[in-house]
Amino acid sequence: MNSLPLEPLPLGARIPDRLHGVSCSLPTMQAVIGYEEKDRSVMDALCSGYPRFVAHGYVARVRESWAARLAPPGSVVWPVCSEAMAQRLIRWIAPARGGMLSEDGCFGVWHEEDAAITLRAKAWLQHTGGLLSSRAAEDLLLASRELSETVTETLFEGDAVGHLTRRLAALYGPTPVAGIVLANSGMNAFWAAFSTIERLQAARGRTLWLQVGWLYLDTMAILQKTIGLAGNLKTFRVAETTAILDFVAAHGDRLAGLVLETPTNPLIQTPDLPAVAAAARRAGALLLVDPTLASPYNVDVLPHADVLINSLTKYAASEGDVIAGAAAVSAACPMASEVVEGIRRTADPLYPRDAARLAAQIDAYESVVERINANTRCVVDFLRDHPRIAKVHWALEPASASHYRAIARAPDRIGGVISFSVRGAMEPVYDRLPLAKGPSFGMCRSLLCPFLYLAHYDLVCSAEGRRTLRSHGIEPELLRLALGTEPSERLLASFEQGLAEP
């Protein structure tokens, strides 16, 4: 193979190399473990991180400024995305002593210094997308003259929110929507939709929820820390369609909703969405479906879902420098107007400059995803035939391929994320592969990561946790690959090099 492999990135480099890039380079397993264990040599090298997990440098500067000027001495300060989020955080950490901060239209929360309260607050802001936007922090620092200059970037001129809403309606269609609500992240969109439906259904005596499959870390955390604590959450594996249908039929009068990802992350499994949706409708339960992993351009879920949840950080923001989300309510949802109104009241709005940056990128959506789809097919075919690869998980894996095809918009729309396991030790393969390595997916640059180490390090590090993962069919050493738009020849050359025997 004559093509040159891709170039690896140094530890801590922003991905992409822009002020508001949403990922960061963790090029070795030693770096991944150092990041999870907060090793100072690794943390000091990071320029950034995924914004819900790692505060952007500008957000950290606002926090330090407010701690020095606005909060009681010795307080912990959190700059948050809205006044409503500040109020929610204060309620979440109660009865801790604390209060609200505000300056130039931005809000924050201070609380007494206490390790347990700090962890509780940090987790809540991570789960619900509550931190202040890096662009909002940048504008605040510029206004206060704590920042003298910044870089220019391409922004949409005109009604960015209107443009985004129209583009998303076309992408999510052709099923009519009752409303699309933009949010400051995909998790914020999920939180707004879930909490709205939970409230509406509880008023009807419906408090039981179903989780189908292994969901994203923060989605599971929200479910477990709310309804799960009350014993109102039942979990099924993706393949347990018959058991799901039987449970819905038996408990339909108590059932509030079901939460699914189509396909799941990281096993790329697709539930039998039409069958589950039909059962939910008969029972009076609502269906929340997140098709982000494959992208709503590739799969059509609104004919079956009451609410579609979508992280716009992926694919819509394909240049990799915006975090955003959306919730789309189907016009066929039995409580459509109430659900739309509740989500609008609960979701934290997209910061205007984030909306303008996203709107400047979204018109490339279809062409980006088509190129990613083509790269996925090339890489899957290569890996399935390679002797160093033990298993490849992708959308058309036999166990759930028929379910994926049932919602795919075309046969070649296979999504841009795969996972694979290697024969022998994973670490040397990860370290050798000359790819960008870090969290996130759905950008023009391909990204590799040891997904379970980043999302569930607590489970990977214990024998009991590994048993839990394996009980769900998940190997702890799984590598997740998010394909980008690079030439396929360079991607294959990179794998040739990384998988070669040392």
PEPE-V72402 format. One record per residue. N is the residue number from 1. RES is the residue in one small letter. PSI is psi in whole degrees, 0 to 359 (NA if undefined). Layout:
<<N	RES	PSI> <N	RES	PSI>>
This chain:
<<1	m	125> <2	n	343> <3	s	147> <4	l	140> <5	p	167> <6	l	169> <7	e	131> <8	p	163> <9	l	150> <10	p	160> <11	l	130> <12	g	354> <13	a	142> <14	r	144> <15	i	111> <16	p	176> <17	d	68> <18	r	159> <19	l	322> <20	h	24> <21	g	140> <22	v	355> <23	s	169> <24	c	153> <25	s	125> <26	l	83> <27	p	348> <28	t	161> <29	m	328> <30	q	320> <31	a	320> <32	v	312> <33	i	321> <34	g	322> <35	y	313> <36	e	326> <37	e	8> <38	k	42> <39	d	128> <40	r	322> <41	s	328> <42	v	312> <43	m	323> <44	d	337> <45	a	346> <46	l	127> <47	c	335> <48	s	192> <49	g	176> <50	y	126> <51	p	333> <52	r	343> <53	f	324> <54	v	121> <55	a	129> <56	h	153> <57	g	324> <58	y	324> <59	v	320> <60	a	323> <61	r	321> <62	v	315> <63	r	314> <64	e	320> <65	s	315> <66	w	322> <67	a	323> <68	a	328> <69	r	328> <70	l	338> <71	a	157> <72	p	147> <73	p	138> <74	g	6> <75	s	158> <76	v	133> <77	v	138> <78	w	109> <79	p	126> <80	v	172> <81	c	345> <82	s	165> <83	e	322> <84	a	320> <85	m	322> <86	a	317> <87	q	319> <88	r	319> <89	l	319> <90	i	318> <91	r	323> <92	w	323> <93	i	358> <94	a	144> <95	p	26> <96	a	146> <97	r	127> <98	g	185> <99	g	183> <100	m	147> <101	l	153> <102	s	149> <103	e	124> <104	d	43> <105	g	0> <106	c	152> <107	f	157> <108	g	175> <109	v	137> <110	w	150> <111	h	163> <112	e	150> <113	e	116> <114	d	125> <115	a	318> <116	a	319> <117	i	320> <118	t	315> <119	l	321> <120	r	316> <121	a	314> <122	k	316> <123	a	317> <124	w	317> <125	l	325> <126	q	312> <127	h	320> <128	t	7> <129	g	46> <130	g	349> <131	l	154> <132	l	139> <133	s	143> <134	s	327> <135	r	324> <136	a	319> <137	a	319> <138	e	313> <139	d	323> <140	l	317> <141	l	324> <142	l	317> <143	a	325> <144	s	2> <145	r	17> <146	e	349> <147	l	129> <148	s	333> <149	e	164> <150	t	176> <151	v	154> <152	t	154> <153	e	157> <154	t	125> <155	l	150> <156	f	134> <157	e	119> <158	g	205> <159	d	90> <160	a	316> <161	v	317> <162	g	317> <163	h	315> <164	l	316> <165	t	318> <166	r	317> <167	r	319> <168	l	322> <169	a	321> <170	a	320> <171	l	320> <172	y	341> <173	g	185> <174	p	359> <175	t	129> <176	p	147> <177	v	146> <178	a	336> <179	g	148> <180	i	127> <181	v	123> <182	l	145> <183	a	169> <184	n	356> <185	s	165> <186	g	322> <187	m	326> <188	n	322> <189	a	318> <190	f	314> <191	w	316> <192	a	316> <193	a	313> <194	f	312> <195	s	327> <196	t	311> <197	i	322> <198	e	315> <199	r	314> <200	l	317> <201	q	325> <202	a	326> <203	a	342> <204	r	11> <205	g	16> <206	r	112> <207	t	358> <208	l	137> <209	w	151> <210	l	133> <211	q	124> <212	v	110> <213	g	174> <214	w	112> <215	l	176> <216	y	147> <217	l	305> <218	d	332> <219	t	312> <220	m	323> <221	a	317> <222	i	314> <223	l	315> <224	q	325> <225	k	356> <226	t	272> <227	i	331> <228	g	322> <229	l	334> <230	a	5> <231	g	24> <232	n	23> <233	l	126> <234	k	134> <235	t	136> <236	f	152> <237	r	157> <238	v	320> <239	a	351> <240	e	51> <241	t	314> <242	t	316> <243	a	323> <244	i	312> <245	l	320> <246	d	318> <247	f	317> <248	v	317> <249	a	323> <250	a	331> <251	h	20> <252	g	325> <253	d	345> <254	r	353> <255	l	125> <256	a	312> <257	g	170> <258	l	144> <259	v	126> <260	l	152> <261	e	136> <262	t	99> <263	p	178> <264	t	167> <265	n	117> <266	p	4> <267	l	354> <268	i	44> <269	q	143> <270	t	123> <271	p	166> <272	d	80> <273	l	314> <274	p	318> <275	a	315> <276	v	319> <277	a	318> <278	a	319> <279	a	319> <280	a	318> <281	r	319> <282	r	326> <283	a	347> <284	g	15> <285	a	154> <286	l	150> <287	l	121> <288	l	122> <289	v	131> <290	d	109> <291	p	19> <292	t	320> <293	l	314> <294	a	333> <295	s	140> <296	p	349> <297	y	330> <298	n	326> <299	v	144> <300	d	102> <301	v	345> <302	l	334> <303	p	341> <304	h	335> <305	a	148> <306	d	321> <307	v	130> <308	l	127> <309	i	133> <310	n	127> <311	s	115> <312	l	353> <313	t	329> <314	k	130> <315	y	310> <316	a	317> <317	a	63> <318	s	345> <319	e	350> <320	g	29> <321	d	25> <322	v	140> <323	i	128> <324	a	166> <325	g	173> <326	a	152> <327	a	127> <328	a	125> <329	v	124> <330	s	141> <331	a	340> <332	a	354> <333	c	130> <334	p	333> <335	m	41> <336	a	310> <337	s	319> <338	e	322> <339	v	315> <340	v	313> <341	e	318> <342	g	320> <343	i	318> <344	r	321> <345	r	329> <346	t	324> <347	a	145> <348	d	125> <349	p	155> <350	l	130> <351	y	137> <352	p	319> <353	r	330> <354	d	319> <355	a	318> <356	a	323> <357	r	318> <358	l	317> <359	a	333> <360	a	344> <361	q	334> <362	i	337> <363	d	346> <364	a	1> <365	y	303> <366	e	314> <367	s	323> <368	v	311> <369	v	323> <370	e	318> <371	r	322> <372	i	317> <373	n	315> <374	a	320> <375	n	323> <376	t	315> <377	r	317> <378	c	315> <379	v	320> <380	v	313> <381	d	320> <382	f	312> <383	l	323> <384	r	335> <385	d	0> <386	h	133> <387	p	341> <388	r	351> <389	i	126> <390	a	322> <391	k	139> <392	v	128> <393	h	124> <394	w	176> <395	a	328> <396	l	25> <397	e	137> <398	p	324> <399	a	327> <400	s	19> <401	a	321> <402	s	326> <403	h	324> <404	y	314> <405	r	330> <406	a	337> <407	i	354> <408	a	139> <409	r	340> <410	a	156> <411	p	330> <412	d	4> <413	r	82> <414	i	3> <415	g	169> <416	g	11> <417	v	132> <418	i	164> <419	s	152> <420	f	156> <421	s	150> <422	v	157> <423	r	129> <424	g	197> <425	a	137> <426	m	324> <427	e	311> <428	p	328> <429	v	313> <430	y	313> <431	d	325> <432	r	333> <433	l	123> <434	p	66> <435	l	160> <436	a	138> <437	k	119> <438	g	177> <439	p	169> <440	s	174> <441	f	176> <442	g	29> <443	m	172> <444	c	338> <445	r	131> <446	s	144> <447	l	131> <448	l	142> <449	c	151> <450	p	86> <451	f	316> <452	l	328> <453	y	327> <454	l	323> <455	a	330> <456	h	52> <457	y	327> <458	d	325> <459	l	321> <460	v	330> <461	c	359> <462	s	152> <463	a	320> <464	e	318> <465	g	319> <466	r	324> <467	r	321> <468	t	313> <469	l	314> <470	r	332> <471	s	339> <472	h	10> <473	g	19> <474	i	121> <475	e	128> <476	p	330> <477	e	17> <478	l	138> <479	l	134> <480	r	132> <481	l	121> <482	a	114> <483	l	147> <484	g	204> <485	t	14> <486	e	161> <487	p	134> <488	s	328> <489	e	323> <490	r	325> <491	l	313> <492	l	323> <493	a	324> <494	s	319> <495	f	325> <496	e	315> <497	q	314> <498	g	331> <499	l	357> <500	a	145> <501	e	133> <502	p	NA>>
